[in-house]
């Protein structure tokens, strides 16, 4: 039972840390262009990208 007194605050802290990291990623526009990176790998660096 005494171990729960340590584990519950640690779990809450890690959850808040994960939530903070997710909110930071949202604010810094990490999730804006998900398809762009997937398509960018298909283009050759030597020539212009086809449209």
Residue frames relative to the residue before (quaternion, step in Angstrom):
aa qw qx qy qz dx dy dz
X 1.0000 0.0000 0.0000 0.0000 0.00 0.00 0.00
X 0.6628 0.5085 -0.3210 0.4461 3.59 0.96 -0.77
X 0.5826 0.5756 -0.3766 0.4329 3.60 1.17 -0.47
X 0.6011 0.5659 -0.3588 0.4355 3.62 1.11 -0.58
X 0.5942 0.5719 -0.3638 0.4330 3.57 1.14 -0.57
X 0.6872 0.4293 -0.2741 0.5180 3.59 1.21 -0.43
X 0.7002 0.5088 -0.2829 0.4133 3.56 0.91 -0.91
X 0.6428 0.5380 -0.3387 0.4274 3.61 0.96 -0.74
X 0.6852 0.4453 -0.3172 0.4813 3.68 0.80 -0.75
X 0.6200 0.5288 -0.3493 0.4625 3.59 1.05 -0.69
X 0.6621 0.4979 -0.3067 0.4687 3.59 0.94 -0.86
X 0.6480 0.5048 -0.3183 0.4733 3.59 0.98 -0.77
X 0.6451 0.5166 -0.3174 0.4650 3.58 0.98 -0.81
X 0.6755 0.4804 -0.3006 0.4717 3.61 0.90 -0.86
X 0.6273 0.5286 -0.3337 0.4645 3.58 1.06 -0.67
X 0.6700 0.4782 -0.2916 0.4872 3.57 0.97 -0.83
X 0.6160 0.5349 -0.3393 0.4683 3.57 1.09 -0.66
X 0.6587 0.4944 -0.2997 0.4815 3.59 0.98 -0.81
X 0.6405 0.5127 -0.3173 0.4757 3.57 1.01 -0.79
X 0.6442 0.5183 -0.3141 0.4667 3.57 1.00 -0.80
X 0.6508 0.5033 -0.3158 0.4726 3.60 0.99 -0.80
X 0.6450 0.5126 -0.3185 0.4689 3.58 1.02 -0.77
X 0.6712 0.4859 -0.3019 0.4713 3.59 0.91 -0.85
X 0.6131 0.5328 -0.3438 0.4711 3.58 1.07 -0.68
X 0.6575 0.5027 -0.3110 0.4672 3.59 0.97 -0.86
X 0.6338 0.5185 -0.3361 0.4652 3.60 1.03 -0.69
X 0.6962 0.4820 -0.2780 0.4535 3.59 0.89 -0.89
X 0.7201 0.4114 -0.2573 0.4959 3.59 1.08 -0.57
X 0.5045 -0.7142 0.3760 0.3066 3.58 1.29 0.53
X 0.2196 0.7963 -0.5297 0.1925 3.58 0.94 0.84
X 0.7543 0.3855 -0.1962 0.4939 3.59 1.11 -0.58
X 0.3790 0.7632 -0.4615 0.2470 3.61 1.19 0.32
X 0.8229 0.1342 -0.0283 0.5514 3.61 0.73 -1.03
X 0.0462 -0.8410 0.5390 -0.0037 3.58 0.29 1.25
X 0.6909 0.4775 -0.2863 0.4612 3.60 1.05 -0.67
X 0.5696 0.6315 -0.3796 0.3642 3.57 1.12 -0.56
X 0.6847 0.4733 -0.2940 0.4699 3.58 0.87 -0.86
X 0.6382 0.5258 -0.3290 0.4560 3.58 1.05 -0.70
X 0.7127 0.4216 -0.2615 0.4959 3.59 1.02 -0.69
X 0.5934 0.6014 -0.3608 0.3950 3.59 1.10 -0.62
X 0.6270 0.5521 -0.3483 0.4251 3.60 1.08 -0.60
X 0.6413 0.5467 -0.3214 0.4319 3.58 1.18 -0.46
X 0.6450 0.5387 -0.3234 0.4349 3.61 1.16 -0.43
X 0.4622 -0.6652 0.5180 0.2750 3.52 -1.13 0.74
X 0.4676 -0.7015 0.4616 0.2758 3.59 -0.92 0.84
X 0.6137 0.5885 -0.3538 0.3897 3.60 1.14 -0.52
X 0.7937 0.2793 -0.1410 0.5216 3.58 0.92 -0.83
X 0.6363 -0.5131 0.3890 0.4248 3.56 -1.26 0.12
X 0.5559 -0.6075 0.4515 0.3437 3.54 -1.17 0.56
X 0.4386 -0.6910 0.4991 0.2847 3.62 -0.88 0.85
X 0.2447 -0.7758 0.5665 0.1319 3.55 -1.10 0.69
